[in-house]
Amino acid sequence: MKHLILFFMLAASTFTIAKAQNKDQIIADWRRAKVYTKAYLDAMPENGYGFKPTPEMRSFAAQMLHLADANYTFASTVSGKPNPLAKNSAEKNVAQTKEATTKAVMDSYDFVINSVQELTNEQLAEVIKFAGRDLSKAVILNKAFEHQTHHRGQTVVYLRLKGVTPPAEMLF
């Protein structure tokens, strides 16, 4: 009986993991993240893009451009498509203006979404070496999603310090 219960628990967790890594859900989540990030970019006034809460921190623009660099890196790794910024970091090379930063960040989301659209669920389940670990491509995309969420979340402080109310959470 214990073995039967263990089997069903394992089967249920496997189904949950497989469902969470479905291509359509990954695309939907990245599209939502793009809209959410755009709301942050729109909320910050132009004069806040170079703002740093402390001298050793990234500026608001640099946070967002760092997010863009990582989006390209993760998506390129998973898809095999060449990283358009491989030699030209957005954080180091894009003007830290509202217009230039917004374009660079939105382009990075488009690259992720388009890269995932070209993959099958079977390809997303493929395991590759990443950061010294054997991970499925879907897990790597989940790490990319976590990364962009982390950096977007950091910019809440930047907005608040500039007297701006951050956009409402967009879970769905």
DAWO-V27233 format. One record per residue. RES is the residue in three letters. NEAR is the number of other C-alpha atoms within 12 Angstrom. Layout:
BEGIN
{{RES:NEAR} {RES:NEAR}}
END
This chain:
BEGIN
{{MET:7} {LYS:8} {HIS:9} {LEU:10} {ILE:11} {LEU:12} {PHE:13} {PHE:14} {MET:14} {LEU:14} {ALA:14} {ALA:14} {SER:14} {THR:14} {PHE:14} {THR:13} {ILE:17} {ALA:21} {LYS:18} {ALA:23} {GLN:31} {ASN:28} {LYS:30} {ASP:21} {GLN:22} {ILE:34} {ILE:32} {ALA:24} {ASP:30} {TRP:37} {ARG:28} {ARG:23} {ALA:37} {LYS:35} {VAL:26} {TYR:28} {THR:43} {LYS:29} {ALA:27} {TYR:41} {LEU:39} {ASP:27} {ALA:28} {MET:36} {PRO:27} {GLU:21} {ASN:19} {GLY:30} {TYR:33} {GLY:28} {PHE:29} {LYS:23} {PRO:22} {THR:13} {PRO:9} {GLU:8} {MET:17} {ARG:25} {SER:32} {PHE:42} {ALA:45} {ALA:38} {GLN:40} {MET:50} {LEU:44} {HIS:35} {LEU:42} {ALA:46} {ASP:39} {ALA:38} {ASN:48} {TYR:43} {THR:37} {PHE:39} {ALA:41} {SER:31} {THR:32} {VAL:40} {SER:31} {GLY:20} {LYS:21} {PRO:18} {ASN:26} {PRO:23} {LEU:29} {ALA:20} {LYS:14} {ASN:18} {SER:25} {ALA:35} {GLU:29} {LYS:22} {ASN:21} {VAL:25} {ALA:22} {GLN:31} {THR:29} {LYS:30} {GLU:21} {ALA:23} {THR:39} {THR:37} {LYS:26} {ALA:40} {VAL:45} {MET:35} {ASP:27} {SER:40} {TYR:40} {ASP:25} {PHE:35} {VAL:46} {ILE:34} {ASN:25} {SER:33} {VAL:41} {GLN:25} {GLU:22} {LEU:28} {THR:21} {ASN:23} {GLU:17} {GLN:23} {LEU:34} {ALA:25} {GLU:20} {VAL:18} {ILE:21} {LYS:15} {PHE:21} {ALA:12} {GLY:7} {ARG:12} {ASP:15} {LEU:21} {SER:26} {LYS:36} {ALA:39} {VAL:32} {ILE:35} {LEU:40} {ASN:31} {LYS:25} {ALA:34} {PHE:34} {GLU:21} {HIS:26} {GLN:36} {THR:32} {HIS:20} {HIS:31} {ARG:36} {GLY:26} {GLN:29} {THR:39} {VAL:30} {VAL:26} {TYR:36} {LEU:32} {ARG:22} {LEU:20} {LYS:23} {GLY:14} {VAL:20} {THR:20} {PRO:28} {PRO:23} {ALA:15} {GLU:18} {MET:19} {LEU:14} {PHE:13}}
END
